[in-house]
Amino acid sequence: MLYGFAKCSVDDPNGEQQVKSLIEYGVQKGNLYLQQSETEVTTPRVFYKLFPQVKKGDTVVVHRFSSISQDTTFFINLISSFQSKGIHFTSLSESIDTAASEGQVIFRLFQGLAQLTQDGVTEKKKSSVSLAKVRTGGRPKVDPVMLELALNMYFDEDNPCSIHEIVQKTGVSRATFYRYLNRK
């Protein structure tokens, strides 16, 4: 059985073009799910109403990828989840059908590109951290004497100091002070 999902967009404010293409593809009107509100971008409630209906052997059809996800990682995970449950996916604009071998190849290409992108981001982060350590020598060391003074000022029963005073007098940052305070 075919199930269609469409989402209103700037180009198609009422979703009419998408619904028309889904119906022309063969999706029955009763199996169409239209997300009309732009505010549902982060939590597409209509999309999640579709899940309980779709069973093994069914196909989820969208007009284009952006209808179902604007995040590559979410898209890859979603299609992988569909495949593990025996559900097919078709995107009309991109001519991808995971029921066909060509669609499987294209989806695997997407998975590879997503992994390549993720690996590049991870490598860039590691490189930036390494470069920062070389430039600055890493995170500045906390003077143990000043830290002990800060803790004594805080726990002084006769004349306890505020965090603001402690930070000003010792030079120990607020975050560092709290981190060591939580360890005590």
C-alpha positions in Angstrom: 0.0 0.0 0.0 1.2 3.5 -0.8 1.3 6.2 1.9 2.0 9.8 1.0 3.5 12.6 3.1 3.6 16.2 2.1 4.7 19.4 4.0 3.7 22.9 3.2 6.6 25.1 2.1 7.4 28.5 0.8 7.2 27.2 -2.8 4.0 25.3 -2.1 2.1 27.1 0.8 -0.9 24.8 0.8 0.9 21.6 -0.2 -1.4 21.4 -3.3 1.4 20.6 -5.8 2.9 17.9 -3.6 -0.6 16.3 -3.0 -1.3 16.4 -6.7 1.9 14.6 -7.6 1.4 12.0 -4.9 -2.2 11.3 -6.1 -0.9 11.1 -9.7 1.7 8.5 -8.5 -1.1 6.4 -7.1 -1.5 7.4 -3.4 -5.1 7.2 -2.3 -6.5 10.4 -0.6 -7.2 8.5 2.6 -3.5 7.6 2.8 -2.2 11.2 2.4 -0.7 13.0 5.4 -0.3 16.7 5.0 1.7 18.8 7.5 0.3 22.3 7.1 1.9 24.2 9.9 5.4 25.7 9.4 5.7 25.7 13.2 5.8 21.9 13.2 9.2 21.8 11.6 10.9 20.6 14.8 8.1 18.2 15.9 6.1 17.1 12.8 3.1 15.6 14.6 1.4 14.7 11.3 4.5 12.8 10.2 4.4 10.7 13.4 0.7 9.8 12.8 1.8 8.1 9.6 4.1 5.5 11.4 1.5 3.3 13.0 -0.3 2.9 9.6 2.7 1.7 7.6 3.4 -2.0 7.6 6.0 -4.3 6.0 5.8 -4.2 2.2 4.2 -0.7 2.2 5.8 2.3 0.6 6.1 5.9 1.9 6.1 8.4 -0.9 7.1 12.0 -0.8 7.4 14.7 -3.4 10.9 15.6 -2.5 13.4 14.9 0.3 12.9 18.2 2.1 9.3 17.1 2.7 10.4 14.4 5.1 13.6 15.8 6.5 16.0 18.8 6.3 18.6 17.0 8.3 20.8 14.4 6.4 21.5 12.3 9.5 17.8 12.1 10.4 16.9 11.2 6.8 19.5 8.4 6.6 18.4 7.0 10.0 14.7 7.2 8.9 15.3 5.4 5.7 17.4 2.8 7.4 14.6 2.3 10.0 12.2 1.8 7.1 14.4 -0.7 5.5 14.9 -2.7 8.7 11.0 -3.0 8.9 10.6 -3.9 5.3 9.1 -0.5 4.3 10.0 1.1 1.0 10.6 4.7 0.3 10.0 6.7 -2.8 11.0 10.4 -3.5 9.3 11.6 -6.7 11.5 14.6 -7.5 14.8 12.8 -6.9 13.5 9.6 -8.7 14.5 7.4 -5.8 12.7 4.2 -5.0 14.3 1.9 -2.4 12.2 -1.0 -3.7 14.3 -1.0 -6.8 18.0 -1.9 -6.9 18.9 1.6 -8.4 17.2 3.2 -5.4 19.2 1.1 -3.0 22.5 2.1 -4.7 21.6 5.8 -4.5 20.6 5.4 -0.8 23.9 3.7 0.0 25.6 6.6 -1.8 23.8 9.0 0.4 24.9 7.0 3.5 28.5 7.1 2.3 28.3 10.9 1.6 26.8 11.5 5.0 29.5 9.4 6.7 32.2 11.3 4.7 30.7 14.6 5.9 30.5 13.4 9.5 34.1 12.2 9.3 35.2 15.5 7.9 33.5 17.4 10.7 35.0 15.1 13.3 38.5 15.5 11.8 38.1 19.3 11.7 37.1 19.4 15.4 40.1 17.2 16.4 42.4 19.3 14.3 41.1 22.6 15.8 41.5 21.2 19.4 45.1 20.0 18.6 45.9 23.4 17.1 44.5 25.2 20.1 46.6 23.1 22.5 49.7 23.8 20.5 49.0 27.6 20.5 48.0 27.9 24.2 49.3 24.8 25.8 45.9 23.5 26.5 43.5 24.5 29.3 45.2 26.8 31.8 46.2 25.2 35.0 44.5 26.2 38.2 46.8 27.5 40.9 46.2 25.0 43.7 47.1 27.6 46.4 44.5 30.0 45.1 41.9 27.2 44.7 42.5 26.1 48.3 42.2 29.7 49.4 38.9 30.1 47.5 37.5 26.9 49.1 38.5 28.1 52.6 36.9 31.5 51.9 33.7 29.8 50.9 33.6 27.4 53.9 34.8 30.0 56.5 32.1 29.7 59.3 32.9 33.1 60.8 33.1 35.2 57.7 31.9 33.3 54.5 32.5 35.1 51.2 30.2 35.3 48.2 31.2 33.5 45.0 31.6 36.9 43.4 34.1 38.1 46.1 36.0 34.8 45.9 36.3 35.0 42.1 37.6 38.6 42.3 40.1 38.0 45.1 41.5 34.7 44.0 41.3 34.8 40.2 39.8 31.4 40.1 36.9 31.3 37.6 33.4 30.8 38.7 33.1 27.5 36.6 36.3 26.1 38.0 35.3 27.0 41.6 32.0 25.2 41.2 33.6 22.2 39.6 36.0 21.8 42.5 33.2 22.7 45.0 31.0 19.8 43.6 33.9 17.4 44.2 34.1 18.2 47.9 
